[in-house]
Amino acid sequence: MYKKILVPLDGSPLAEAVLPHAQALAKSEGAEIILLSVPVTPSLEFLARSPGLANKVIEDAENETKAYLEKEAAKLKKKGMKVTSIMRAGPIPEMILTVAEEVHADVIAMSTHGRTGVQRWLMGSVADRVVHYSHIPVMLIHPN
């Protein structure tokens, strides 16, 4: 039923809490895990004021994200999982949904960060937006 499982990661232990669940699902279904990470980049205001420094910050963020994805993919491959990793730039919820379509994912497996109240209002909820706009099933794991 599930052949491709998209797993968005942000480098945090909270996001990584979904990995054991995604592994179990992948193992039971013989599915591939596709890791996705979106590097955090400076705001347009920062880019306009300091283009040289902004380019360095962007390059560092991309290198850090690439290394992180390679490390996580290697861990999963050691466990016998079929894994692909993808790095994309842009608004996080939109990138998750776009990549899910591009790779023909059958399910998106992700952790919630458990934000509530004012923090959720200010930060938004990536998981909420993904669930709302996804055309495929979304498996949400609360890390606690």
CYANA upper distance limits for C-alpha pairs under 8 A (distance plus 0.5 A):
  1 MET  CA     29 GLU  CA      7.38
  1 MET  CA    106 ASP  CA      8.42
  2 TYR  CA     26 ALA  CA      8.23
  2 TYR  CA     29 GLU  CA      6.57
  2 TYR  CA     31 ALA  CA      6.65
  2 TYR  CA    106 ASP  CA      5.90
  2 TYR  CA    107 VAL  CA      7.38
  3 LYS  CA     26 ALA  CA      8.23
  3 LYS  CA     29 GLU  CA      7.33
  3 LYS  CA     30 GLY  CA      7.28
  3 LYS  CA     31 ALA  CA      4.68
  3 LYS  CA     32 GLU  CA      6.54
  3 LYS  CA    105 ALA  CA      7.97
  3 LYS  CA    106 ASP  CA      6.92
  4 LYS  CA     31 ALA  CA      5.95
  4 LYS  CA     32 GLU  CA      5.41
  4 LYS  CA     33 ILE  CA      6.53
  4 LYS  CA     34 ILE  CA      7.42
  4 LYS  CA    103 VAL  CA      8.42
  4 LYS  CA    104 HIS  CA      7.72
  4 LYS  CA    105 ALA  CA      5.27
  4 LYS  CA    106 ASP  CA      5.92
  4 LYS  CA    107 VAL  CA      7.41
  5 ILE  CA     22 ALA  CA      7.74
  5 ILE  CA     26 ALA  CA      7.73
  5 ILE  CA     31 ALA  CA      7.38
  5 ILE  CA     32 GLU  CA      6.67
  5 ILE  CA     33 ILE  CA      5.39
  5 ILE  CA     34 ILE  CA      6.41
  5 ILE  CA    105 ALA  CA      6.24
  5 ILE  CA    106 ASP  CA      6.61
  5 ILE  CA    107 VAL  CA      5.69
  5 ILE  CA    108 ILE  CA      6.30
  5 ILE  CA    109 ALA  CA      7.18
  6 LEU  CA     33 ILE  CA      6.60
  6 LEU  CA     34 ILE  CA      5.25
  6 LEU  CA     35 LEU  CA      6.60
  6 LEU  CA     36 LEU  CA      7.58
  6 LEU  CA    100 ALA  CA      7.02
  6 LEU  CA    105 ALA  CA      6.53
  6 LEU  CA    106 ASP  CA      8.37
  6 LEU  CA    107 VAL  CA      6.82
  6 LEU  CA    108 ILE  CA      5.20
  6 LEU  CA    109 ALA  CA      6.60
  7 VAL  CA     18 VAL  CA      8.39
  7 VAL  CA     19 LEU  CA      8.31
  7 VAL  CA     22 ALA  CA      8.01
  7 VAL  CA     33 ILE  CA      7.41
  7 VAL  CA     34 ILE  CA      6.43
  7 VAL  CA     35 LEU  CA      5.39
  7 VAL  CA     36 LEU  CA      6.53
  7 VAL  CA    108 ILE  CA      6.51
  7 VAL  CA    109 ALA  CA      5.61
  7 VAL  CA    110 MET  CA      6.31
  8 PRO  CA     15 ALA  CA      8.18
  8 PRO  CA     35 LEU  CA      6.39
  8 PRO  CA     36 LEU  CA      5.09
  8 PRO  CA     37 SER  CA      6.30
  8 PRO  CA     96 ILE  CA      7.36
  8 PRO  CA    108 ILE  CA      8.37
  8 PRO  CA    109 ALA  CA      7.86
  8 PRO  CA    110 MET  CA      6.57
  9 LEU  CA     15 ALA  CA      5.99
  9 LEU  CA     16 GLU  CA      7.04
  9 LEU  CA     35 LEU  CA      7.41
  9 LEU  CA     36 LEU  CA      6.49
  9 LEU  CA     37 SER  CA      5.72
  9 LEU  CA     38 VAL  CA      8.48
  9 LEU  CA    110 MET  CA      8.20
 10 ASP  CA     15 ALA  CA      6.74
 10 ASP  CA     37 SER  CA      6.35
 10 ASP  CA     38 VAL  CA      7.53
 10 ASP  CA     39 PRO  CA      8.35
 11 GLY  CA     15 ALA  CA      7.42
 11 GLY  CA     16 GLU  CA      7.83
 11 GLY  CA     65 THR  CA      8.43
 11 GLY  CA     68 TYR  CA      7.62
 12 SER  CA     16 GLU  CA      6.85
 13 PRO  CA     17 ALA  CA      6.75
 14 LEU  CA    111 SER  CA      7.19
 14 LEU  CA    112 THR  CA      8.12
 14 LEU  CA    113 HIS  CA      6.88
 14 LEU  CA    143 PRO  CA      6.26
 15 ALA  CA    110 MET  CA      7.30
 15 ALA  CA    111 SER  CA      5.59
 15 ALA  CA    112 THR  CA      7.72
 15 ALA  CA    113 HIS  CA      7.84
 15 ALA  CA    143 PRO  CA      8.21
 16 GLU  CA    111 SER  CA      7.88
 17 ALA  CA     21 HIS  CA      8.49
 17 ALA  CA    111 SER  CA      6.95
 17 ALA  CA    141 ILE  CA      7.95
 17 ALA  CA    142 HIS  CA      8.49
 17 ALA  CA    143 PRO  CA      5.95
 18 VAL  CA     22 ALA  CA      6.65
 18 VAL  CA    109 ALA  CA      7.28
 18 VAL  CA    110 MET  CA      6.16
 18 VAL  CA    111 SER  CA      5.93
 18 VAL  CA    140 LEU  CA      8.46
 18 VAL  CA    141 ILE  CA      6.45
 18 VAL  CA    143 PRO  CA      7.91
 19 LEU  CA     23 GLN  CA      6.47
 20 PRO  CA     24 ALA  CA      6.67
 21 HIS  CA     25 LEU  CA      6.72
 22 ALA  CA     26 ALA  CA      6.47
 22 ALA  CA     33 ILE  CA      7.90
 22 ALA  CA    109 ALA  CA      6.90
 23 GLN  CA     27 LYS  CA      6.44
 23 GLN  CA     33 ILE  CA      8.20
 23 GLN  CA     76 LEU  CA      8.50
 23 GLN  CA     81 MET  CA      7.98
 24 ALA  CA     28 SER  CA      6.66
 25 LEU  CA     29 GLU  CA      6.59
 25 LEU  CA     31 ALA  CA      8.14
 26 ALA  CA     30 GLY  CA      5.94
 26 ALA  CA     31 ALA  CA      4.93
 26 ALA  CA     32 GLU  CA      6.79
 26 ALA  CA     33 ILE  CA      7.26
 26 ALA  CA     81 MET  CA      8.12
 27 LYS  CA     31 ALA  CA      7.14
 27 LYS  CA     81 MET  CA      7.92
 31 ALA  CA     82 LYS  CA      7.82
 32 GLU  CA     81 MET  CA      7.56
 32 GLU  CA     82 LYS  CA      5.40
 32 GLU  CA     83 VAL  CA      6.19
 32 GLU  CA     84 THR  CA      8.07
 33 ILE  CA     81 MET  CA      7.90
 33 ILE  CA     82 LYS  CA      6.76
 33 ILE  CA     83 VAL  CA      5.35
 33 ILE  CA     84 THR  CA      6.94
 34 ILE  CA     83 VAL  CA      6.23
 34 ILE  CA     84 THR  CA      5.27
 34 ILE  CA     85 SER  CA      6.04
 34 ILE  CA     86 ILE  CA      7.80
 35 LEU  CA     69 LEU  CA      7.61
 35 LEU  CA     73 ALA  CA      7.95
 35 LEU  CA     83 VAL  CA      7.83
 35 LEU  CA     84 THR  CA      6.68
 35 LEU  CA     85 SER  CA      5.04
 35 LEU  CA     86 ILE  CA      6.61
 36 LEU  CA     69 LEU  CA      8.27
 36 LEU  CA     85 SER  CA      6.40
 36 LEU  CA     86 ILE  CA      5.37
 36 LEU  CA     87 MET  CA      6.25
 36 LEU  CA     88 ARG  CA      8.04
 36 LEU  CA     96 ILE  CA      8.00
 37 SER  CA     65 THR  CA      7.36
 37 SER  CA     69 LEU  CA      7.79
 37 SER  CA     86 ILE  CA      7.10
 37 SER  CA     87 MET  CA      5.56
 37 SER  CA     88 ARG  CA      7.07
 38 VAL  CA     65 THR  CA      8.04
 38 VAL  CA     87 MET  CA      6.24
 38 VAL  CA     88 ARG  CA      5.59
 38 VAL  CA     89 ALA  CA      5.89
 38 VAL  CA     90 GLY  CA      7.54
 38 VAL  CA     92 ILE  CA      6.87
 38 VAL  CA     95 MET  CA      8.16
 39 PRO  CA     61 ALA  CA      6.25
 39 PRO  CA     62 GLU  CA      6.33
 39 PRO  CA     65 THR  CA      6.42
 39 PRO  CA     87 MET  CA      7.98
 39 PRO  CA     88 ARG  CA      7.75
 39 PRO  CA     89 ALA  CA      6.77
 40 VAL  CA     58 ILE  CA      8.46
 40 VAL  CA     61 ALA  CA      7.11
 40 VAL  CA     89 ALA  CA      8.50
 41 THR  CA     57 VAL  CA      7.77
 41 THR  CA     58 ILE  CA      6.10
 41 THR  CA     61 ALA  CA      7.45
 42 PRO  CA     46 PHE  CA      6.56
 42 PRO  CA     47 LEU  CA      7.02
 42 PRO  CA     54 ALA  CA      7.15
 42 PRO  CA     57 VAL  CA      7.95
 42 PRO  CA     58 ILE  CA      7.69
 43 SER  CA     47 LEU  CA      6.82
 44 LEU  CA     48 ALA  CA      6.64
 45 GLU  CA     49 ARG  CA      6.87
 46 PHE  CA     50 SER  CA      6.55
 46 PHE  CA     51 PRO  CA      8.17
 46 PHE  CA     54 ALA  CA      7.37
 47 LEU  CA     51 PRO  CA      5.52
 47 LEU  CA     54 ALA  CA      5.82
 47 LEU  CA     55 ASN  CA      8.36
 50 SER  CA     54 ALA  CA      6.41
 51 PRO  CA     55 ASN  CA      6.53
 52 GLY  CA     56 LYS  CA      7.05
 53 LEU  CA     57 VAL  CA      6.71
 54 ALA  CA     58 ILE  CA      6.58
 55 ASN  CA     59 GLU  CA      6.56
 56 LYS  CA     60 ASP  CA      6.58
 57 VAL  CA     61 ALA  CA      6.60
 58 ILE  CA     62 GLU  CA      6.64
 59 GLU  CA     63 ASN  CA      6.64
 60 ASP  CA     64 GLU  CA      6.53
 61 ALA  CA     65 THR  CA      6.56
 62 GLU  CA     66 LYS  CA      6.56
 63 ASN  CA     67 ALA  CA      6.69
 64 GLU  CA     68 TYR  CA      6.63
 65 THR  CA     69 LEU  CA      6.66
 65 THR  CA     87 MET  CA      7.84
 66 LYS  CA     70 GLU  CA      6.69
 66 LYS  CA     87 MET  CA      7.40
 67 ALA  CA     71 LYS  CA      6.67
 68 TYR  CA     72 GLU  CA      6.76
 69 LEU  CA     73 ALA  CA      6.47
 69 LEU  CA     85 SER  CA      6.73
 69 LEU  CA     86 ILE  CA      8.31
 70 GLU  CA     74 ALA  CA      6.54
 70 GLU  CA     85 SER  CA      7.84
 71 LYS  CA     75 LYS  CA      6.90
 72 GLU  CA     76 LEU  CA      6.96
 73 ALA  CA     77 LYS  CA      6.59
 73 ALA  CA     83 VAL  CA      6.55
 73 ALA  CA     84 THR  CA      7.53
 73 ALA  CA     85 SER  CA      7.31
 74 ALA  CA     78 LYS  CA      6.63
 75 LYS  CA     79 LYS  CA      7.23
 76 LEU  CA     80 GLY  CA      7.20
 76 LEU  CA     81 MET  CA      5.99
 76 LEU  CA     82 LYS  CA      8.21
 76 LEU  CA     83 VAL  CA      7.47
 77 LYS  CA     81 MET  CA      5.36
 77 LYS  CA     82 LYS  CA      6.79
 77 LYS  CA     83 VAL  CA      6.99
 88 ARG  CA     95 MET  CA      7.37
 89 ALA  CA     95 MET  CA      7.97
 90 GLY  CA     94 GLU  CA      8.03
 90 GLY  CA     95 MET  CA      6.81
 91 PRO  CA     95 MET  CA      6.58
 92 ILE  CA     96 ILE  CA      6.71
 92 ILE  CA    126 VAL  CA      7.56
 93 PRO  CA     97 LEU  CA      6.88
 93 PRO  CA    126 VAL  CA      5.94
 93 PRO  CA    127 ALA  CA      8.12
 93 PRO  CA    129 ARG  CA      6.82
 93 PRO  CA    130 VAL  CA      6.27
 94 GLU  CA     98 THR  CA      6.48
 94 GLU  CA    130 VAL  CA      8.38
 95 MET  CA     99 VAL  CA      6.41
 96 ILE  CA    100 ALA  CA      6.57
 96 ILE  CA    130 VAL  CA      7.88
 97 LEU  CA    101 GLU  CA      6.90
 97 LEU  CA    130 VAL  CA      7.26
 97 LEU  CA    133 TYR  CA      8.28
 97 LEU  CA    134 SER  CA      6.93
 98 THR  CA    102 GLU  CA      6.71
 99 VAL  CA    103 VAL  CA      6.53
100 ALA  CA    104 HIS  CA      6.36
100 ALA  CA    105 ALA  CA      5.50
100 ALA  CA    106 ASP  CA      8.49
100 ALA  CA    108 ILE  CA      7.88
101 GLU  CA    105 ALA  CA      7.00
105 ALA  CA    136 ILE  CA      8.36
106 ASP  CA    136 ILE  CA      6.77
106 ASP  CA    137 PRO  CA      7.65
107 VAL  CA    136 ILE  CA      6.30
107 VAL  CA    137 PRO  CA      5.48
107 VAL  CA    138 VAL  CA      6.15
107 VAL  CA    139 MET  CA      7.64
108 ILE  CA    136 ILE  CA      7.93
108 ILE  CA    137 PRO  CA      6.97
108 ILE  CA    138 VAL  CA      5.19
108 ILE  CA    139 MET  CA      6.57
109 ALA  CA    138 VAL  CA      6.36
109 ALA  CA    139 MET  CA      5.12
109 ALA  CA    140 LEU  CA      6.57
109 ALA  CA    141 ILE  CA      8.21
110 MET  CA    127 ALA  CA      8.01
110 MET  CA    138 VAL  CA      8.09
110 MET  CA    139 MET  CA      6.81
110 MET  CA    140 LEU  CA      5.72
110 MET  CA    141 ILE  CA      6.69
111 SER  CA    127 ALA  CA      8.15
111 SER  CA    140 LEU  CA      5.94
111 SER  CA    141 ILE  CA      5.05
111 SER  CA    142 HIS  CA      6.14
111 SER  CA    143 PRO  CA      6.86
112 THR  CA    127 ALA  CA      6.56
112 THR  CA    140 LEU  CA      6.91
112 THR  CA    141 ILE  CA      6.61
112 THR  CA    142 HIS  CA      5.76
112 THR  CA    143 PRO  CA      7.48
113 HIS  CA    142 HIS  CA      7.59
113 HIS  CA    143 PRO  CA      7.85
114 GLY  CA    142 HIS  CA      7.44
115 ARG  CA    119 GLN  CA      6.53
115 ARG  CA    120 ARG  CA      5.54
115 ARG  CA    125 SER  CA      8.07
116 THR  CA    120 ARG  CA      5.41
116 THR  CA    121 TRP  CA      8.22
117 GLY  CA    121 TRP  CA      6.86
118 VAL  CA    122 LEU  CA      6.54
119 GLN  CA    123 MET  CA      6.35
119 GLN  CA    124 GLY  CA      8.23
120 ARG  CA    124 GLY  CA      5.44
120 ARG  CA    125 SER  CA      6.67
125 SER  CA    129 ARG  CA      6.85
126 VAL  CA    130 VAL  CA      6.65
127 ALA  CA    131 VAL  CA      6.56
127 ALA  CA    140 LEU  CA      8.17
128 ASP  CA    132 HIS  CA      6.57
129 ARG  CA    133 TYR  CA      6.65
130 VAL  CA    134 SER  CA      6.05
130 VAL  CA    138 VAL  CA      8.33
131 VAL  CA    138 VAL  CA      6.69
134 SER  CA    138 VAL  CA      7.98
